[in-house]
Amino acid sequence: FSSFYGIVIGNERLVIIAVTALLIAILWAYFRYSKWGIAMKAASQNQLAAYYSGIPVRVIISAVWAVAAAISALAGILLAPITLIEPMNGLLGIKAFAAAVIGGFGSMPGAILGGLIVGIIEPFAAAYVPTVKGSMIYVVMLIVLALRPQGLFAQIHKKKL
C-alpha cells in the first residue's frame, strides 16, 4: 500500500493507474500520428468518404475490433486482482458509455475527463449517500446532456487525409 496525501492506494491500483496512463499515451500517439490511426478515425467518421479516399475500410474495421479486443483483454487482466470477474461485469460498459457521453464522443480528452468524473462521483456518492451510489453517474450524465448535448469536449472538425 502507498499513501498519497493521506489517501491509501493499493499497489495493484497503482499498477492499473500507470498502465492506463501509458495506454492512453500510446493510443493518443497512435490515433494522432500513425497512418492506420488516422485511417481508423476517418473510417469512424464517414466510411464512404474514407473508402473513396483509398482507405480499406473493411480491413480498418477488423483492425479496430482487434485493438478493442486487446484493450479489453488488458483491462480484464488488470481488473482480475482487485475485483471479482463475472458475467455481470458487462455493467461496467454502461458506466464507460456514461463516461463517453459526459466527455463527448470523438474526443480522447473528453473520454478521459468523463472517466475521471465517473470514477470520482461513484465513491463520493457511496460515502455520502449510499442509496444513490449507482444512479448518481446517470444523474450527472443527464445534467450534462441537458446543458451540453454534445458532451463536455465534443469535437466537430474537418481533417484533411
N, CA and C of each residue as an Amber inpcrd file, in Angstrom:
protein
   483
   0.8350000  -1.1910000   0.0000000   0.0000000   0.0000000   0.0000000
   0.8720000   1.2440000   0.0000000   0.3850000   2.2640000  -0.6840000
   1.0780000   3.5460000  -0.7180000   0.1190000   4.6250000  -0.2490000
   0.6680000   5.6840000   0.2990000  -0.1500000   6.7900000   0.7600000
   0.1760000   8.0370000  -0.0500000  -0.8680000   8.7120000  -0.4960000
  -0.7140000   9.9240000  -1.2970000  -1.6140000  10.9850000  -0.6960000
  -1.0290000  11.9480000   0.0240000  -1.7770000  12.9940000   0.7150000
  -2.8670000  12.4030000   1.6100000  -2.5340000  11.3450000   2.3270000
  -3.4730000  10.7290000   3.2480000  -4.4140000   9.7240000   2.6160000
  -4.3680000   9.5870000   1.3000000  -5.2110000   8.6110000   0.6100000
  -4.3910000   7.3460000   0.4170000  -4.8850000   6.2410000   0.9350000
  -4.1710000   4.9710000   0.8250000  -4.5790000   4.2900000  -0.4800000
  -3.5800000   3.9500000  -1.2800000  -3.8120000   3.3170000  -2.5800000
  -3.0330000   2.0080000  -2.6150000  -3.7160000   0.9310000  -2.9650000
  -3.0710000  -0.3740000  -3.0660000  -2.1210000  -0.4300000  -4.2460000
  -1.1150000  -1.2960000  -4.1400000  -0.1270000  -1.4180000  -5.2140000
  -0.7600000  -1.8580000  -6.5310000  -1.7870000  -2.7260000  -6.4610000
  -2.4660000  -3.1580000  -7.6840000  -3.0940000  -1.9710000  -8.3990000
  -3.6760000  -1.0780000  -7.6280000  -4.3200000   0.1030000  -8.2240000
  -3.2800000   1.0610000  -8.8050000  -2.1150000   1.1490000  -8.1740000
  -1.0440000   1.9760000  -8.7390000  -0.5840000   1.4220000 -10.0840000
  -0.5010000   0.1010000 -10.1740000  -0.1380000  -0.5250000 -11.4520000
  -1.2080000  -0.2220000 -12.4950000  -2.4770000  -0.3040000 -12.1030000
  -3.5700000  -0.0060000 -13.0320000  -3.4820000   1.4370000 -13.5120000
  -3.2200000   2.3630000 -12.6010000  -3.1030000   3.7770000 -12.9730000
  -1.9450000   3.9790000 -13.9410000  -0.8060000   3.3700000 -13.6550000
   0.3710000   3.5310000 -14.5170000   0.1450000   2.9190000 -15.9000000
  -0.4000000   1.7080000 -15.9430000  -0.6350000   1.0460000 -17.2330000
  -1.6830000   1.8120000 -18.0340000  -2.7140000   2.3060000 -17.3630000
  -3.7470000   3.0750000 -18.0530000  -3.1800000   4.3690000 -18.6230000
  -2.3630000   5.0680000 -17.8500000  -1.7450000   6.3000000 -18.3520000
  -0.8540000   6.0110000 -19.5560000  -0.0920000   4.9330000 -19.4850000
   0.7580000   4.5470000 -20.6130000  -0.0840000   4.1810000 -21.8360000
  -1.1570000   3.4350000 -21.6260000  -2.0320000   3.0470000 -22.7340000
  -2.6920000   4.2650000 -23.3740000  -3.1090000   5.2200000 -22.5680000
  -3.6970000   6.4520000 -23.1040000  -2.6860000   7.1850000 -23.9680000
  -1.4570000   7.2990000 -23.4950000  -0.4160000   7.9830000 -24.2750000
  -0.1420000   7.2580000 -25.5920000  -0.0750000   5.9330000 -25.5340000
   0.1770000   5.1520000 -26.7520000  -0.9740000   5.3130000 -27.7350000
  -2.2130000   5.2030000 -27.2540000  -3.3640000   5.3360000 -28.1490000
  -3.4690000   6.7390000 -28.7230000  -3.1920000   7.7480000 -27.9050000
  -3.2400000   9.1250000 -28.3980000  -2.2330000   9.3120000 -29.5340000
  -1.0120000   8.8520000 -29.3210000   0.0120000   8.9790000 -30.3650000
  -0.3710000   8.1590000 -31.5930000  -0.9260000   6.9820000 -31.3820000
  -1.3240000   6.1140000 -32.4940000  -2.3930000   6.7830000 -33.3590000
  -3.4300000   7.3240000 -32.7230000  -4.5090000   7.9600000 -33.4780000
  -4.1070000   9.3200000 -34.0350000  -3.1130000   9.9150000 -33.4720000
  -2.6840000  11.2450000 -33.9250000  -1.6610000  11.1740000 -35.0590000
  -0.7200000  10.2430000 -34.9940000   0.4140000  10.2710000 -35.9120000
   0.5100000   9.0920000 -36.8830000  -0.0580000   7.9440000 -36.5370000
   0.1250000   6.7960000 -37.4290000  -0.8920000   6.8210000 -38.5690000
  -0.4780000   6.2690000 -39.6880000  -1.3470000   6.2050000 -40.8610000
  -2.6060000   5.3920000 -40.5490000  -2.4320000   4.2680000 -39.8600000
  -3.5710000   3.4210000 -39.5160000  -4.5080000   4.1050000 -38.5220000
  -3.9520000   4.8080000 -37.5590000  -4.7830000   5.5020000 -36.5810000
  -5.6260000   6.5900000 -37.2180000  -5.0230000   7.3550000 -38.1190000
  -5.7650000   8.4000000 -38.8250000  -6.8280000   7.7680000 -39.7170000
  -6.4930000   6.6450000 -40.3510000  -7.4690000   5.9370000 -41.1870000
  -8.6350000   5.4240000 -40.3430000  -8.3480000   4.9600000 -39.1300000
  -9.4130000   4.4960000 -38.2380000 -10.3470000   5.6400000 -37.8700000
  -9.7700000   6.7980000 -37.5660000 -10.6000000   7.9550000 -37.2410000
 -11.4430000   8.3660000 -38.4360000 -10.8450000   8.3610000 -39.6180000
 -11.5760000   8.7470000 -40.8230000 -12.7160000   7.7740000 -41.1000000
 -12.4470000   6.4830000 -40.9860000 -13.4770000   5.4780000 -41.2410000
 -14.5970000   5.5520000 -40.2090000 -14.2690000   5.9450000 -38.9880000
 -15.3040000   6.0540000 -37.9600000 -16.2100000   7.2540000 -38.1980000
 -15.6870000   8.2770000 -38.8500000 -16.4820000   9.4770000 -39.0850000
 -17.3230000   9.3800000 -40.3550000 -16.7710000   8.7730000 -41.4200000
 -17.5160000   8.6560000 -42.6690000 -16.9010000   7.5240000 -43.4870000
 -17.5200000   6.3630000 -43.4280000 -16.9550000   5.1920000 -44.0930000
 -16.8980000   5.3530000 -45.6030000 -17.9210000   5.9440000 -46.1850000
 -17.9510000   6.0950000 -47.6380000 -16.8520000   7.0400000 -48.1130000
 -16.7010000   8.1630000 -47.4300000 -15.6380000   9.1060000 -47.8010000
 -14.2630000   8.4740000 -47.5960000 -14.1140000   7.7120000 -46.5350000
 -12.8380000   7.0330000 -46.2920000 -12.5530000   6.0250000 -47.4000000
 -13.5820000   5.3020000 -47.8160000 -13.4220000   4.3210000 -48.8970000
 -13.0090000   5.0150000 -50.1950000 -13.6630000   6.1140000 -50.5120000
 -13.3310000   6.8500000 -51.7370000 -11.9570000   7.5040000 -51.6610000
 -11.4440000   7.6850000 -50.4480000 -10.0960000   8.2390000 -50.2770000
  -9.0230000   7.1660000 -50.3830000  -9.4410000   5.9250000 -50.5860000
  -8.4810000   4.8420000 -50.7400000  -8.1930000   4.0620000 -49.4770000
  -8.9540000   4.3050000 -48.4380000  -8.7550000   3.5920000 -47.1750000
  -9.4960000   2.2560000 -47.2500000  -8.8270000   1.1460000 -46.9610000
  -9.5030000  -0.1620000 -46.9750000 -10.3890000  -0.3060000 -45.7340000
 -11.6120000   0.1700000 -45.8370000 -12.4950000   0.2990000 -44.6820000
 -12.7290000  -1.0430000 -43.9850000 -12.9340000  -2.1080000 -44.7310000
 -13.1820000  -3.4140000 -44.0930000 -11.9750000  -3.8750000 -43.2800000
 -10.7930000  -3.6480000 -43.8070000  -9.5720000  -4.0180000 -43.0780000
  -9.4390000  -3.1530000 -41.8240000  -9.7380000  -1.8750000 -41.9690000
  -9.6590000  -0.9430000 -40.8340000 -10.6530000  -1.3540000 -39.7480000
 -11.8670000  -1.7130000 -40.1400000 -12.8690000  -2.1340000 -39.1540000
 -12.3900000  -3.3810000 -38.4120000 -11.8030000  -4.3170000 -39.1270000
 -11.2520000  -5.5160000 -38.4780000 -10.1340000  -5.1450000 -37.5100000
  -9.2920000  -4.2020000 -37.9090000  -8.1990000  -3.7580000 -37.0370000
  -8.7430000  -3.0720000 -35.7870000  -9.8110000  -2.2930000 -35.9420000
 -10.4280000  -1.6320000 -34.7870000 -10.9330000  -2.6820000 -33.7960000
 -11.5810000  -3.7250000 -34.3110000 -12.0590000  -4.7920000 -33.4350000
 -10.8970000  -5.4850000 -32.7370000  -9.7990000  -5.6860000 -33.4450000
  -8.6280000  -6.3310000 -32.8440000  -8.0420000  -5.4640000 -31.7310000
  -7.9380000  -4.1600000 -31.9790000  -7.4200000  -3.2380000 -30.9570000
  -8.3580000  -3.2220000 -29.7500000  -9.6650000  -3.1750000 -30.0020000
 -10.6380000  -3.1740000 -28.9060000 -10.5450000  -4.4640000 -28.0910000
 -10.3640000  -5.5900000 -28.7640000 -10.2330000  -6.8660000 -28.0520000
  -8.9680000  -6.8930000 -27.2020000  -7.8760000  -6.3630000 -27.7360000
  -6.6200000  -6.3260000 -26.9790000  -6.7530000  -5.4350000 -25.7470000
  -7.3970000  -4.2850000 -25.9070000  -7.5890000  -3.3810000 -24.7700000
  -8.5080000  -4.0300000 -23.7350000  -9.5510000  -4.7100000 -24.1910000
 -10.4580000  -5.4000000 -23.2670000  -9.7360000  -6.5050000 -22.5090000
  -8.8850000  -7.2410000 -23.1950000  -8.1150000  -8.2950000 -22.5310000
  -7.1880000  -7.6980000 -21.4770000  -6.5290000  -6.6080000 -21.8130000
  -5.6510000  -5.9380000 -20.8530000  -6.4520000  -5.4390000 -19.6560000
  -7.6400000  -4.8770000 -19.9080000  -8.4870000  -4.4110000 -18.8110000
  -8.8840000  -5.5690000 -17.9030000  -9.2120000  -6.7050000 -18.4850000
  -9.5530000  -7.8750000 -17.6780000  -8.3920000  -8.3440000 -16.8260000
  -7.2050000  -8.3400000 -17.4140000  -6.0070000  -8.7450000 -16.6700000
  -5.7460000  -7.7860000 -15.5160000  -5.9380000  -6.4910000 -15.7520000
  -5.6930000  -5.5000000 -14.7040000  -6.7690000  -5.5340000 -13.6230000
  -8.0070000  -5.8310000 -13.9980000  -9.0950000  -5.8520000 -13.0190000
  -9.1260000  -7.1240000 -12.1770000  -8.6090000  -8.2160000 -12.7080000
  -8.7000000  -9.5070000 -12.0180000  -8.1860000  -9.4820000 -10.5750000
  -7.0550000  -8.8330000 -10.2720000  -6.5820000  -8.8750000  -8.8800000
  -7.4120000  -8.0480000  -7.8990000  -8.2080000  -7.1010000  -8.3830000
  -8.8970000  -6.2130000  -7.4440000 -10.4040000  -6.3990000  -7.4070000
 -10.9520000  -7.1890000  -8.3150000 -12.4010000  -7.3520000  -8.3340000
 -12.7610000  -8.7630000  -8.7750000 -13.9700000  -9.1350000  -8.4790000
 -14.4850000 -10.4240000  -8.9130000 -14.8840000 -10.3110000 -10.3790000
 -14.3780000 -11.1850000 -11.2010000 -14.7390000 -11.1650000 -12.6130000
 -15.8760000 -12.1540000 -12.8140000 -16.9820000 -11.6500000 -13.3040000
 -18.1730000 -12.4550000 -13.5200000 -18.9120000 -11.9400000 -14.7510000
 -19.8770000 -12.6910000 -15.2430000 -20.5910000 -12.2550000 -16.4470000
 -21.3030000 -10.9110000 -16.2960000 -21.7060000 -10.5590000 -15.0990000
 -22.4160000  -9.2930000 -14.8990000 -21.4850000  -8.0820000 -14.9300000
 -20.1950000  -8.2840000 -15.1170000 -19.2770000  -7.1560000 -15.2400000
 -19.5480000  -6.3450000 -16.4940000 -20.4200000  -6.8140000 -17.3460000
 -20.7990000  -6.0540000 -18.5290000 -21.4050000  -4.7100000 -18.1690000
 -21.8820000  -4.5820000 -16.9400000 -22.4290000  -3.3050000 -16.4970000
 -21.3520000  -2.2230000 -16.4380000 -20.0880000  -2.6260000 -16.3630000
 -19.0070000  -1.6450000 -16.4260000 -19.0230000  -0.9200000 -17.7640000
 -19.4430000  -1.6140000 -18.8030000 -19.5470000  -0.9990000 -20.1230000
 -20.5660000   0.1210000 -20.1460000 -21.6220000  -0.0080000 -19.3510000
 -22.6290000   1.0510000 -19.2790000 -22.0280000   2.2760000 -18.6020000
 -21.2070000   2.0580000 -17.5850000 -20.5230000   3.1860000 -16.9430000
 -19.5450000   3.8380000 -17.9130000 -18.8670000   3.0170000 -18.7120000
 -17.9480000   3.5600000 -19.7150000 -18.7140000   4.3720000 -20.7480000
 -19.8940000   3.9020000 -21.1250000 -20.7330000   4.6540000 -22.0600000
 -21.1220000   5.9960000 -21.4500000 -21.4920000   5.9910000 -20.1670000
 -21.8320000   7.2470000 -19.4890000 -20.6340000   8.1890000 -19.4830000
 -19.4370000   7.6540000 -19.2690000 -18.2260000   8.4850000 -19.2930000
 -18.0130000   9.0800000 -20.6770000 -18.2560000   8.2890000 -21.7250000
 -18.0940000   8.7890000 -23.0930000 -19.1270000   9.8630000 -23.4020000
 -20.3520000   9.6920000 -22.9320000 -21.3950000  10.6950000 -23.1520000
 -21.0440000  11.9830000 -22.4190000 -20.5860000  11.8640000 -21.1900000
 -20.2230000  13.0520000 -20.4110000 -19.0660000  13.7850000 -21.0720000
 -18.0420000  13.0540000 -21.4810000 -16.8690000  13.6830000 -22.0780000
 -17.0900000  14.1620000 -23.4920000 -17.9010000  13.4590000 -24.2400000
 -18.1510000  13.8070000 -25.6330000 -17.5230000  12.7820000 -26.5520000
 -18.3240000  12.2390000 -27.4430000 -17.8250000  11.2270000 -28.3770000
 -16.8200000  11.8470000 -29.3340000 -15.8080000  11.0890000 -29.6910000
 -14.8250000  11.5570000 -30.6620000 -13.7130000  12.3870000 -30.0600000
 -13.6640000  12.4840000 -28.7540000 -12.6430000  13.2950000 -28.1030000
 -11.9430000  12.4620000 -27.0350000 -10.6480000  12.2100000 -27.2220000
  -9.9160000  11.4400000 -26.2200000  -9.8010000  12.2130000 -24.9020000
  -9.4970000  13.5240000 -24.9110000  -9.5010000  14.2480000 -23.6290000
 -10.8730000  14.2140000 -22.9600000 -11.9260000  14.2660000 -23.7670000
 -13.2710000  14.1770000 -23.2150000 -13.5350000  12.8270000 -22.5810000
 -13.0690000  11.7630000 -23.2210000 -13.2460000  10.4180000 -22.6650000
 -12.4940000  10.2830000 -21.3470000 -11.3000000  10.8440000 -21.2990000
 -10.5100000  10.7960000 -20.0600000 -11.2130000  11.5780000 -18.9620000
 -11.6700000  12.7970000 -19.2890000 -12.3750000  13.6130000 -18.3030000
 -13.6600000  12.9240000 -17.8550000 -14.4080000  12.3720000 -18.7990000
 -15.6320000  11.6530000 -18.4460000 -15.3440000  10.4770000 -17.5330000
 -14.2770000   9.7330000 -17.8250000 -13.8890000   8.6120000 -16.9720000
 -13.5000000   9.0660000 -15.5760000 -12.7700000  10.1790000 -15.5020000
 -12.3950000  10.7080000 -14.1860000 -13.6220000  11.1650000 -13.4040000
 -14.5540000  11.8260000 -14.0870000 -15.7770000  12.2800000 -13.4160000
 -16.5520000  11.0850000 -12.8740000 -16.7270000  10.0600000 -13.7060000
 -17.4380000   8.8550000 -13.2590000 -16.6830000   8.1970000 -12.1080000
 -15.3610000   8.1100000 -12.2170000 -14.5500000   7.4800000 -11.1840000
 -14.5300000   8.2390000  -9.8720000 -14.7500000   9.5380000  -9.9200000
 -14.7650000  10.3440000  -8.6960000 -16.1630000  10.3900000  -8.0860000
 -17.1810000  10.4810000  -8.9350000 -18.5520000  10.6040000  -8.4300000
 -18.9880000   9.3600000  -7.6620000 -18.6810000   8.1920000  -8.1880000
 -19.1930000   6.9590000  -7.5770000 -18.7350000   6.7630000  -6.1290000
 -17.4340000   6.8900000  -5.8120000 -17.0580000   6.7050000  -4.4010000
 -17.5800000   7.8080000  -3.4840000 -17.6580000   9.0470000  -3.9970000
 -18.2000000  10.1160000  -3.1600000 -19.6850000   9.8920000  -2.8950000
 -20.4150000   9.4660000  -3.9100000 -21.8340000   9.1650000  -3.7120000
 -21.9930000   8.0140000  -2.7300000 -21.1320000   7.0030000  -2.8250000
 -21.2010000   5.8610000  -1.9080000 -20.8980000   6.2880000  -0.4810000
 -19.9960000   7.2550000  -0.3200000 -19.6130000   7.6950000   1.0220000
 -20.6790000   8.5740000   1.6620000 -21.3170000   9.4370000   0.8750000
 -22.2360000  10.4150000   1.4500000 -23.7050000  10.0140000   1.3320000
 -24.0830000   9.3930000   0.2340000 -25.4720000   8.9680000   0.0410000
 -25.4530000   7.5680000  -0.5770000 -25.2160000   6.5350000   0.2320000
 -25.0290000   5.1840000  -0.3140000 -26.2090000   4.6570000  -1.1300000
 -27.4080000   5.1390000  -0.8460000 -28.5760000   4.6120000  -1.5570000
 -28.6280000   5.0430000  -3.0200000 -27.9420000   6.1190000  -3.3760000
 -27.9670000   6.5960000  -4.7690000 -26.6290000   6.3960000  -5.4750000
 -25.7730000   5.5780000  -4.8940000 -24.4360000   5.3540000  -5.4610000
 -24.4930000   4.9650000  -6.9310000 -25.3220000   4.0110000  -7.2690000
 -25.3700000   3.5080000  -8.6330000 -26.0030000   4.4560000  -9.6250000
 -26.8960000   5.3040000  -9.1640000 -27.6210000   6.1710000 -10.0970000
 -27.0160000   7.5630000 -10.2400000 -26.0980000   7.9360000  -9.3780000
 -25.5470000   9.2920000  -9.4130000 -24.8160000   9.5850000 -10.7250000
 -24.1320000   8.5920000 -11.2680000 -23.4140000   8.7700000 -12.5340000
 -24.3890000   9.1700000 -13.6320000 -25.5490000   8.5220000 -13.6410000
 -26.5250000   8.7730000 -14.6970000 -27.2390000  10.1060000 -14.4960000
 -27.3690000  10.5360000 -13.2520000 -27.9110000  11.8710000 -12.9840000
 -26.9710000  12.9230000 -13.5600000 -25.6700000  12.7540000 -13.3220000
 -24.6830000  13.6850000 -13.8810000 -24.7120000  13.6320000 -15.4040000
 -24.8390000  12.4290000 -15.9690000 -24.9100000  12.2950000 -17.4200000
 -26.1210000  13.0490000 -17.9680000 -27.2660000  12.9360000 -17.3050000
 -28.4620000  13.6470000 -17.7560000 -28.2920000  15.1550000 -17.6480000
 -27.6240000  15.6130000 -16.5920000 -27.3690000  17.0520000 -16.4470000
 -26.4790000  17.5440000 -17.5820000 -25.4210000  16.7940000 -17.8810000
 -24.5300000  17.1760000 -18.9860000 -25.2920000  17.1740000 -20.3030000
 -26.1220000  16.1560000 -20.5340000 -26.9010000  16.0980000 -21.7730000
 -27.8770000  17.2630000 -21.8800000 -28.4400000  17.6910000 -20.7520000
 -29.3750000  18.8130000 -20.7730000 -28.6590000  20.1340000 -21.0540000
 -27.4640000  20.2970000 -20.4760000 -26.7450000  21.5610000 -20.6290000
 -25.8640000  21.6100000 -21.8690000 -25.2900000  20.4950000 -22.2260000
 -24.3650000  20.4370000 -23.3650000 -24.5250000  19.0760000 -24.0450000
 -25.5030000  18.9450000 -24.9370000 -25.8380000  17.6390000 -25.5240000
 -24.6870000  16.9410000 -26.2450000 -23.7280000  17.6830000 -26.7450000
 -22.6090000  17.0630000 -27.4640000 -21.5260000  16.5680000 -26.5100000
 -21.6660000  16.7930000 -25.2180000 -20.6550000  16.3910000 -24.2460000
 -19.7460000  17.5580000 -23.9130000 -18.8970000  17.3670000 -22.9240000
 -18.0520000  18.4670000 -22.4570000 -16.9530000  18.8330000 -23.4460000
 -16.3940000  17.8530000 -24.1440000 -15.2650000  18.1040000 -25.0370000
 -15.5090000  17.6250000 -26.4590000 -16.7520000  17.5660000 -26.8840000
 -17.0300000  17.0510000 -28.2280000 -16.3330000  17.9110000 -29.2680000
 -15.8000000  17.2390000 -30.2700000 -15.0970000  17.9460000 -31.3350000
 -15.7600000  17.6350000 -32.6630000 -16.1720000  18.6610000 -33.3390000
 -16.6800000  18.5090000 -34.6890000 -15.7130000  19.2870000 -35.5570000
 -14.9090000  18.5800000 -36.3240000 -13.8830000  19.2380000 -37.1180000
 -13.6160000  18.4660000 -38.3920000 -12.9900000  19.1420000 -39.3030000
 -12.6070000  18.5240000 -40.5620000 -11.1050000  18.3500000 -40.5490000
 -10.6680000  17.2320000 -41.0880000  -9.2400000  16.9690000 -41.1430000
  -8.9120000  16.4110000 -42.5080000  -7.9320000  16.9910000 -43.1460000
  -7.5330000  16.5220000 -44.4600000  -6.7260000  15.2400000 -44.3090000
  -7.0670000  14.2540000 -45.1270000  -6.3520000  12.9780000 -45.0720000
  -5.2010000  12.9580000 -46.0330000
